[in-house]
Structures are given as C-alpha cells and as structure tokens.
C-alpha cells in the first residue's frame, strides 16, 4: 500500500462560524448495509409489516445512520486528517424514513485550548435536516487537533 500525501488540518485555520454540510438520500440498500455493519436488525428498521404496527406506521432508519452523516461532514468536509472526533452528544428529534434526503450541517461554535495550549479543541454545533428542513438529529461535537 502506498503512502498517501495528506494535508493535515490546523486548529489555527478555523474560526467560529466556519461550516460545512453533507447530503445523502437514504436508500433501502443503505439501511440493509447499515444493519449488517452494526448488527442492528431491529424489526422496526427491517420489517415493514412489523413497523406498520408501531408508532410511526412504517420502517424507520437507524438513528445512528444520521450520526454517521455527521461523522462524514466532520471527517471529510469541515476537517480531515489531523483531528480526533472526541465526543458527540445527540438528540433524535424526528424519525428518518427510507427515501428521505438528509443534510448534515456542522458549524464551529467555540475554539479553546487546555493544558497551557498543548491541547486544542473546537466545539461544533451538529444538526441533520430532512428534505422538509426539519431537524431530525441535533447535537454537539468536540474535536481535538493532533
């Protein structure tokens, strides 16, 4: 395997208000693959007949799927090599369904250091919207720069 030449992102280059987004339309294949990767085969996600008898009336996409989109925007759009995804708090506000188009948005909301400036952090406001511009996942991430 060849050694790639990646540009390492720098804490100094970020300001409060910097943002990025990532959009994905959820497919049946996405749900099946996500279940296979995670092992979460809950019938609420996998079995239409079962899901019809539950509170949403149809299958819902795994909540963690939207968190994966947040990870994608942080790791590939707003940042890249040189960061560690330190923490993520989330609240699932609305269900996500197969066919929904989701947009994960990340906005830098705080910038700080610890240990006399040796550790550099950003706090990130993270939200995932559906195609109706409703917030389906809301949270906050903390990013540590290496």
Secondary structure, 3 states (H helix, E strand, C coil): CCCCCCCCCCHHHCCCCCEEEEEEECCHHHHHHHHHHHCCCCHHHHCHHHHHCCCCCCCCCCHHHHHHHHHHHHHHHHCCCCEEEEEEEEEECCCCCCCCEEEEEEEEEEEEEECCCCEEEEEEEEEEECCCCCEEEEEEEEEEEC
